[in-house]
Amino acid sequence: MDRRRFLAGTTTLAAVGVAGPFAGVARAGQAGELRPGGGYGPLVPVRDERDGKVRLHLPEGFRYRSFNPAGEAFTDGTVTPGRHDGMAAFRGPRGDAILIRNHEVNGPVGAFGDPARAYDPAAGGGTATLRVTRYGRVVKSGPSLNGTQMNCSGGPMPWGAWVTCEETVNGPDVGNDFTGQDNSKLQRKHGYIFEVPVDGAPGGPIRNAGRFAHESVAFDPLTGAIYLTEDNFAFPSGFYRYLPPKNPLRAGRILDGGRLQMLAVRGEPGKDLSAGQPAGAAYATSWVDIDDPDPAFTGTPSNDTAIQAVGNQGRAGGAAIFSRLEGAINHHGTIYFVSTQGGATAPGDTPPSGFGKGRGQVWAYETWSGRLKLVYESPGAVTLDLPDNITTSPRGTLVLCEDGGGDNYLRGLTRRGEIFDFSRLEPVAGDTGAEFAGSTFGPGGHTLYVNVQSSQGVSFAIWGPWHRGGF
């Protein structure tokens, strides 16, 4: 039995108290103090309505159906790639959802779908667009962007588009990455964001939004700013914003040619926010301009050098240091974003590999005030283990997808600071590294769609008595 399941009934939540929606959260507590107000009750094994197999553990009364696993044919006849990742849901006909889903495929393995339409015919990542019922039945599906790489997460745009992020700087101009893939086989540079409309053809790379290990995107409609997270696994990461030359709400899309900036803590150049934070941590911020967001590499520098090129510009100007920034979402003018390995190493925990030694932080950036606040810091792997993708529920609860080393959970973090378990993955022999990703509520909040990224990959539709708890 995984130790987190054994201790689940006795583990306290621990967080950093802040003003606002997450006010009143305890910094730490003793065993047995977990407040269950946001949860739905114990998790029990539930059979998949597609084939009767147990794939998820859920609270009583919840049901689910898996759909579109890796290797299955899309309805257009092409083959579904693996490594399902970030995703957003848009309103479709007759109550259906239109899902745009990432596939975080690395390596020069060839484009899925039609190679003639690929950004880079050698690259195997991209996005798929699916029309799905609220009970997880696929009506229509097929590729929507192909020939990109390492499409990790992204963000939905209110004009009806998904912005997908490449979590890499691979290309024929840089050395091979940590996997050893042969970059000389690639035909185009990677490390950009791309806009994928619900209806219509995807655009090209938005180069002024930077070439770095992009993870997620969140849009502020009032200012037109595009907020960007960076997941630079082995090195410091930054929190960015891209200021397009015209507000995308007026332009109808994100225009290239804007300005890229990196967040700094006012009065504390180079502030290291990856470490454990004090109770009530909050900071006034400023922004550092990035002079060369799309650097031209010569002499084929190492991948480690290239992947830090943009961030090092910001840090030279005093930008703040984070650990592995992943999921991001805008909720009523506050950008919530996750630092997957941020925080201090808890007693009894083993520090994770890579940059950052904690088990996760949740940050909040107020777009109207420029104030940065720490909402939650994991007290250890038992309570929250390496949060990744996030979204918000109709009630404003944050939905956290875990990327830990043991059992992985979907967890809720309520506006009162209560953290609870909502779903646990049933381990599958031979399907290594499985993690939740891409959680998103469909139209009206009836269905939570979520992916499992692994050596294979599959999507789920989950529905049930949402009114009983915090979602």
C-alpha positions as semicolon CSV with decimal commas, in nm:
position;residue;x (nm);y (nm);z (nm)
1;M;0,000;0,000;0,000
2;D;0,130;0,347;-0,089
3;R;0,212;0,545;0,225
4;R;-0,007;0,834;0,117
5;R;-0,314;0,610;0,108
6;F;-0,226;0,466;0,449
7;L;-0,190;0,810;0,603
8;A;-0,468;0,986;0,415
9;G;-0,706;0,986;0,709
10;T;-0,455;1,134;0,953
11;T;-0,265;1,390;0,748
12;T;-0,320;1,757;0,806
13;L;-0,326;2,017;0,535
14;A;-0,057;2,279;0,560
15;A;-0,052;2,605;0,376
16;V;0,051;2,964;0,394
17;G;-0,228;3,199;0,494
18;V;-0,301;3,496;0,268
19;A;-0,574;3,753;0,231
20;G;-0,843;3,708;-0,034
21;P;-1,013;3,391;-0,158
22;F;-0,769;3,164;0,026
23;A;-0,776;3,356;0,354
24;G;-0,765;3,173;0,687
25;V;-0,550;2,881;0,577
26;A;-0,332;2,726;0,846
27;R;0,045;2,728;0,808
28;A;0,073;2,380;0,959
29;G;-0,110;2,148;1,193
30;Q;-0,110;1,818;1,372
31;A;-0,224;1,475;1,256
32;G;-0,601;1,439;1,248
33;E;-0,673;1,806;1,175
34;L;-0,760;1,769;0,806
35;R;-1,076;1,966;0,746
36;P;-1,303;1,764;0,512
37;G;-1,535;2,051;0,416
38;G;-1,440;2,057;0,049
39;G;-1,423;1,684;-0,018
40;Y;-1,662;1,420;-0,144
41;G;-1,574;1,131;0,086
42;P;-1,350;0,825;0,063
43;L;-1,223;0,706;-0,274
44;V;-1,343;0,367;-0,394
45;P;-1,259;0,168;-0,709
46;V;-1,503;0,246;-0,991
47;R;-1,539;0,053;-1,316
48;D;-1,492;0,226;-1,649
49;E;-1,822;0,245;-1,839
50;R;-1,632;0,181;-2,162
51;D;-1,518;-0,172;-2,079
52;G;-1,574;-0,245;-1,707
53;K;-1,209;-0,219;-1,602
54;V;-1,111;-0,025;-1,289
55;R;-0,896;0,269;-1,394
56;L;-0,994;0,535;-1,139
57;H;-1,080;0,552;-0,771
58;L;-1,352;0,812;-0,707
59;P;-1,594;0,916;-0,431
60;E;-1,923;0,727;-0,410
61;G;-2,173;0,829;-0,675
62;F;-1,923;0,937;-0,942
63;R;-1,896;0,762;-1,277
64;Y;-1,662;0,788;-1,574
65;R;-1,585;0,669;-1,924
66;S;-1,241;0,658;-2,086
67;F;-1,205;0,748;-2,452
68;N;-0,957;0,792;-2,737
69;P;-0,657;0,597;-2,602
70;A;-0,321;0,612;-2,777
71;G;-0,314;0,396;-3,088
72;E;-0,688;0,418;-3,152
73;A;-0,801;0,569;-3,481
74;F;-0,944;0,920;-3,485
75;T;-1,275;0,945;-3,669
76;D;-1,084;1,082;-3,969
77;G;-0,891;0,753;-3,985
78;T;-0,552;0,874;-3,861
79;V;-0,389;0,726;-3,553
80;T;-0,406;0,889;-3,209
81;P;-0,057;0,967;-3,076
82;G;0,033;0,906;-2,713
83;R;0,129;1,117;-2,413
84;H;-0,204;1,300;-2,373
85;D;-0,136;1,621;-2,176
86;G;-0,282;1,972;-2,138
87;M;-0,637;2,033;-2,262
88;A;-0,927;2,280;-2,268
89;A;-1,300;2,239;-2,328
90;F;-1,515;2,470;-2,541
91;R;-1,891;2,473;-2,595
92;G;-1,999;2,253;-2,884
93;P;-2,329;2,168;-3,055
94;R;-2,614;2,004;-2,860
95;G;-2,440;2,021;-2,522
96;D;-2,123;1,847;-2,642
97;A;-1,774;1,970;-2,560
98;I;-1,505;2,056;-2,811
99;L;-1,178;1,942;-2,657
100;I;-0,839;2,057;-2,783
101;R;-0,577;1,825;-2,636
102;N;-0,197;1,830;-2,636
103;H;0,031;1,536;-2,713
104;E;0,371;1,574;-2,546
105;V;0,569;1,366;-2,795
106;N;0,942;1,427;-2,823
107;G;1,196;1,319;-3,082
108;P;1,217;1,330;-3,462
109;V;0,964;1,047;-3,496
110;G;0,763;1,198;-3,780
111;A;0,443;1,401;-3,770
112;F;0,111;1,233;-3,695
113;G;-0,176;1,308;-3,931
114;D;-0,097;1,470;-4,266
115;P;0,277;1,552;-4,284
116;A;0,208;1,807;-4,559
117;R;0,028;2,023;-4,301
118;A;0,294;1,987;-4,030
119;Y;0,498;2,276;-3,893
120;D;0,794;2,037;-3,889
121;P;0,734;1,704;-4,069
122;A;0,997;1,536;-3,847
123;A;0,835;1,624;-3,512
124;G;0,574;1,398;-3,351
125;G;0,385;1,627;-3,110
126;G;0,088;1,858;-3,153
127;T;-0,280;1,880;-3,071
128;A;-0,599;1,688;-3,145
129;T;-0,949;1,833;-3,154
130;L;-1,241;1,615;-3,044
131;R;-1,614;1,665;-3,017
132;V;-1,723;1,460;-2,715
133;T;-2,056;1,411;-2,536
134;R;-2,079;1,489;-2,167
135;Y;-2,068;1,112;-2,105
136;G;-1,740;1,062;-2,290
137;R;-1,855;0,936;-2,628
138;V;-1,650;1,066;-2,920
139;V;-1,854;1,219;-3,202
140;K;-1,568;1,349;-3,414
141;S;-1,190;1,363;-3,375
142;G;-0,870;1,433;-3,563
143;P;-0,539;1,621;-3,563
144;S;-0,554;2,000;-3,540
145;L;-0,183;2,094;-3,511
146;N;0,101;1,862;-3,600
147;G;0,476;1,879;-3,641
148;T;0,549;2,042;-3,305
149;Q;0,733;1,895;-3,007
150;M;0,676;1,836;-2,637
151;N;0,332;2,001;-2,632
152;C;0,290;2,008;-2,257
153;S;0,012;2,242;-2,148
154;G;-0,123;2,577;-2,263
155;G;-0,438;2,777;-2,202
156;P;-0,787;2,851;-2,341
157;M;-0,857;3,187;-2,501
158;P;-1,202;3,354;-2,476
159;W;-1,229;3,412;-2,852
160;G;-1,237;3,034;-2,906
161;A;-0,880;2,906;-2,928
162;W;-0,630;2,697;-2,738
163;V;-0,270;2,815;-2,706
164;T;-0,038;2,515;-2,693
165;C;0,317;2,530;-2,554
166;E;0,634;2,351;-2,660
167;E;0,834;2,250;-2,352
168;T;1,168;2,235;-2,532
169;V;1,414;2,436;-2,740
170;N;1,503;2,150;-2,971
171;G;1,592;2,222;-3,330
172;P;1,869;2,168;-3,584
173;D;2,058;2,468;-3,437
174;V;2,109;2,324;-3,085
175;G;2,262;2,010;-2,936
176;N;2,062;1,703;-2,843
177;D;1,843;1,719;-2,534
178;F;1,849;1,494;-2,226
179;T;1,682;1,210;-2,419
180;G;1,964;1,199;-2,674
181;Q;1,729;1,256;-2,966
182;D;1,906;1,353;-3,289
183;N;1,819;1,720;-3,337
184;S;1,990;1,728;-3,675
185;K;1,684;1,542;-3,813
186;L;1,451;1,828;-3,722
187;Q;1,370;2,079;-3,994
188;R;1,245;2,373;-3,783
189;K;1,327;2,545;-3,453
190;H;1,106;2,458;-3,156
191;G;1,030;2,612;-2,817
192;Y;0,734;2,834;-2,907
193;I;0,364;2,882;-2,841
194;F;0,105;2,820;-3,115
195;E;-0,260;2,925;-3,135
196;V;-0,510;2,653;-3,232
197;P;-0,863;2,783;-3,307
198;V;-1,168;2,571;-3,234
199;D;-1,268;2,633;-3,596
200;G;-0,999;2,702;-3,849
201;A;-0,634;2,638;-3,916
202;P;-0,365;2,685;-3,648
203;G;-0,125;2,975;-3,670
204;G;0,252;2,965;-3,683
205;P;0,486;3,012;-3,389
206;I;0,457;3,336;-3,191
207;R;0,829;3,397;-3,173
208;N;0,829;3,714;-2,963
209;A;0,656;3,520;-2,684
210;G;0,992;3,350;-2,637
211;R;1,183;3,037;-2,721
212;F;1,213;2,849;-2,393
213;A;1,063;2,549;-2,210
214;H;0,705;2,678;-2,221
215;E;0,447;2,505;-2,003
216;S;0,118;2,697;-1,962
217;V;-0,057;3,016;-2,071
218;A;-0,320;3,235;-1,902
219;F;-0,485;3,538;-2,064
220;D;-0,586;3,867;-1,898
221;P;-0,870;4,019;-2,106
222;L;-0,846;4,364;-1,946
223;T;-0,486;4,430;-2,049
224;G;-0,445;4,176;-2,329
225;A;-0,140;4,028;-2,153
226;I;-0,050;3,663;-2,202
227;Y;0,103;3,511;-1,886
228;L;0,349;3,226;-1,943
229;T;0,507;2,965;-1,718
230;E;0,840;2,793;-1,774
231;D;0,923;2,437;-1,670
232;N;1,301;2,421;-1,697
233;F;1,350;2,093;-1,515
234;A;1,720;2,109;-1,427
235;F;1,756;2,487;-1,399
236;P;1,576;2,792;-1,254
237;S;1,245;2,884;-1,418
238;G;1,068;3,215;-1,464
239;F;0,718;3,365;-1,472
240;Y;0,667;3,571;-1,789
241;R;0,414;3,788;-1,965
242;Y;0,386;3,860;-2,334
243;L;0,237;4,196;-2,436
244;P;0,106;4,165;-2,793
245;P;0,105;4,474;-3,017
246;K;-0,278;4,469;-3,004
247;N;-0,520;4,327;-2,746
248;P;-0,611;3,981;-2,881
249;L;-0,978;4,042;-2,800
250;R;-0,974;4,318;-3,062
251;A;-0,740;4,142;-3,301
252;G;-0,925;3,808;-3,275
253;R;-0,594;3,627;-3,224
254;I;-0,251;3,670;-3,066
255;L;-0,023;3,879;-3,286
256;D;0,352;3,835;-3,299
257;G;0,587;4,130;-3,262
258;G;0,506;4,217;-2,900
259;R;0,721;4,247;-2,588
260;L;0,829;3,965;-2,353
261;Q;0,891;4,034;-1,984
262;M;0,991;3,835;-1,676
263;L;0,861;3,890;-1,322
264;A;1,089;4,031;-1,051
265;V;1,032;4,103;-0,682
266;R;1,049;4,478;-0,623
267;G;1,353;4,575;-0,418
268;E;1,492;4,219;-0,409
269;P;1,675;4,147;-0,738
270;G;1,713;3,777;-0,810
271;K;1,477;3,676;-0,529
272;D;1,475;3,297;-0,491
273;L;1,111;3,194;-0,454
274;S;1,182;2,827;-0,515
275;A;1,272;2,774;-0,150
276;G;1,034;2,732;0,142
277;Q;0,836;3,048;0,214
278;P;0,729;3,210;0,542
279;A;0,366;3,229;0,650
280;G;0,177;3,504;0,469
281;A;0,445;3,542;0,199
282;A;0,352;3,822;-0,041
283;Y;0,560;4,045;-0,265
284;A;0,531;4,362;-0,469
285;T;0,655;4,295;-0,821
286;S;0,793;4,459;-1,133
287;W;0,875;4,334;-1,483
288;V;1,209;4,294;-1,661
289;D;1,220;4,329;-2,040
290;I;1,368;4,042;-2,243
291;D;1,565;4,205;-2,524
292;D;1,610;3,891;-2,736
293;P;1,312;3,656;-2,687
294;D;1,401;3,438;-2,987
295;P;1,779;3,406;-2,982
296;A;1,959;3,289;-3,295
297;F;2,206;3,016;-3,199
298;T;2,527;2,962;-3,390
299;G;2,780;2,685;-3,352
300;T;2,519;2,438;-3,221
301;P;2,537;2,516;-2,848
302;S;2,448;2,251;-2,595
303;N;2,081;2,205;-2,516
304;D;2,151;2,306;-2,155
305;T;2,293;2,638;-2,276
306;A;2,013;2,706;-2,523
307;I;1,729;2,625;-2,282
308;Q;1,855;2,890;-2,035
309;A;1,923;3,164;-2,292
310;V;1,598;3,356;-2,251
311;G;1,568;3,309;-1,874
312;N;1,927;3,417;-1,815
313;Q;1,847;3,753;-1,977
314;G;1,571;3,810;-1,725
315;R;1,775;3,694;-1,429
316;A;2,060;3,925;-1,533
317;G;1,807;4,206;-1,490
318;G;1,697;4,085;-1,146
319;A;1,407;3,852;-1,230
320;A;1,282;3,613;-0,961
321;I;1,378;3,246;-0,949
322;F;1,116;2,972;-0,935
323;S;1,127;2,594;-0,950
324;R;0,949;2,426;-1,242
325;L;0,647;2,646;-1,312
326;E;0,373;2,437;-1,467
327;G;-0,006;2,485;-1,466
328;A;-0,160;2,835;-1,486
329;I;-0,518;2,965;-1,496
330;N;-0,685;3,308;-1,476
331;H;-0,972;3,328;-1,226
332;H;-1,136;3,671;-1,197
333;G;-0,815;3,861;-1,261
334;T;-0,585;3,645;-1,050
335;I;-0,336;3,421;-1,228
336;Y;-0,291;3,103;-1,023
337;F;0,018;2,908;-1,116
338;V;0,203;2,605;-0,980
339;S;0,565;2,558;-0,885
340;T;0,593;2,181;-0,905
341;Q;0,907;2,139;-0,693
342;G;0,889;2,462;-0,495
343;G;0,913;2,471;-0,116
344;A;1,126;2,311;0,151
345;T;1,199;1,938;0,176
346;A;0,968;1,800;0,445
347;P;1,103;1,572;0,719
348;G;1,087;1,215;0,591
349;D;1,065;1,318;0,224
350;T;1,339;1,261;-0,030
351;P;1,418;1,571;-0,237
352;P;1,306;1,528;-0,598
353;S;1,562;1,536;-0,877
354;G;1,601;1,853;-1,081
355;F;1,588;2,214;-0,966
356;G;1,380;2,264;-0,650
357;K;1,363;2,047;-0,340
358;G;1,001;2,077;-0,225
359;R;0,674;1,905;-0,311
360;G;0,495;2,200;-0,462
361;Q;0,368;2,555;-0,427
362;V;0,062;2,735;-0,558
363;W;0,113;3,106;-0,632
364;A;-0,135;3,384;-0,711
365;Y;-0,051;3,694;-0,915
366;E;-0,304;3,976;-0,899
367;T;-0,313;4,140;-1,241
368;W;-0,470;4,462;-1,107
369;S;-0,223;4,521;-0,822
370;G;0,093;4,341;-0,932
371;R;0,100;4,160;-0,598
372;L;0,235;3,806;-0,581
373;K;0,111;3,581;-0,299
374;L;0,181;3,225;-0,194
375;V;-0,151;3,045;-0,166
376;Y;-0,030;2,700;-0,064
377;E;0,295;2,518;0,004
378;S;0,293;2,141;0,033
379;P;0,400;2,016;0,377
380;G;0,509;1,687;0,220
381;A;0,431;1,419;-0,036
382;V;0,151;1,268;0,174
383;T;-0,062;1,580;0,137
384;L;0,038;1,704;-0,210
385;D;0,305;1,555;-0,431
386;L;0,439;1,760;-0,724
387;P;0,130;1,941;-0,860
388;D;0,134;1,999;-1,236
389;N;-0,164;2,105;-1,453
390;I;-0,439;2,307;-1,283
391;T;-0,784;2,441;-1,360
392;T;-1,067;2,598;-1,161
393;S;-1,408;2,448;-1,090
394;P;-1,735;2,643;-1,129
395;R;-1,710;2,727;-0,755
396;G;-1,355;2,857;-0,780
397;T;-1,184;2,552;-0,631
398;L;-0,846;2,476;-0,785
399;V;-0,813;2,130;-0,940
400;L;-0,453;2,005;-0,906
401;C;-0,311;1,722;-1,119
402;E;-0,027;1,540;-0,945
403;D;0,296;1,423;-1,107
404;G;0,449;1,236;-0,812
405;G;0,651;0,920;-0,791
406;G;0,396;0,701;-0,612
407;D;0,018;0,699;-0,648
408;N;-0,103;1,007;-0,833
409;Y;-0,416;1,199;-0,741
410;L;-0,650;1,467;-0,859
411;R;-0,682;1,700;-0,561
412;G;-0,899;2,000;-0,485
413;L;-0,782;2,317;-0,311
414;T;-1,086;2,514;-0,198
415;R;-1,118;2,888;-0,152
416;R;-1,102;2,823;0,224
417;G;-0,767;2,650;0,184
418;E;-0,895;2,295;0,235
419;I;-0,720;2,033;0,028
420;F;-0,892;1,704;-0,053
421;D;-0,852;1,395;-0,269
422;F;-1,093;1,355;-0,559
423;S;-0,946;1,076;-0,771
424;R;-0,659;0,828;-0,768
425;L;-0,514;0,642;-1,063
426;E;-0,528;0,265;-1,058
427;P;-0,173;0,150;-1,144
428;V;-0,135;-0,039;-1,472
429;A;0,147;-0,292;-1,511
430;G;0,390;-0,182;-1,778
431;D;0,235;0,164;-1,818
432;T;0,506;0,360;-1,641
433;G;0,507;0,720;-1,529
434;A;0,129;0,764;-1,540
435;E;0,004;1,103;-1,419
436;F;-0,310;1,313;-1,439
437;A;-0,301;1,606;-1,684
438;G;-0,526;1,845;-1,870
439;S;-0,819;1,870;-1,630
440;T;-1,098;2,093;-1,763
441;F;-1,469;2,127;-1,693
442;G;-1,704;2,102;-1,987
443;P;-1,994;2,338;-2,068
444;G;-2,220;2,391;-1,766
445;G;-1,985;2,208;-1,532
446;H;-2,156;1,869;-1,576
447;T;-1,839;1,683;-1,674
448;L;-1,475;1,699;-1,570
449;Y;-1,258;1,591;-1,861
450;V;-0,904;1,485;-1,774
451;N;-0,616;1,300;-1,936
452;V;-0,369;1,043;-1,816
453;Q;-0,024;1,097;-1,961
454;S;0,196;0,791;-1,953
455;S;0,391;0,567;-2,186
456;Q;0,050;0,529;-2,351
457;G;-0,224;0,787;-2,281
458;V;-0,602;0,812;-2,253
459;S;-0,877;1,067;-2,177
460;F;-1,163;1,047;-1,925
461;A;-1,505;1,204;-1,877
462;I;-1,610;1,211;-1,507
463;W;-1,957;1,308;-1,382
464;G;-2,158;1,277;-1,063
465;P;-2,294;1,466;-0,760
466;W;-2,074;1,775;-0,778
467;H;-2,309;1,963;-0,542
468;R;-2,191;1,747;-0,248
469;G;-1,845;1,903;-0,232
470;G;-1,609;2,180;-0,329
471;F;-1,608;2,142;-0,710
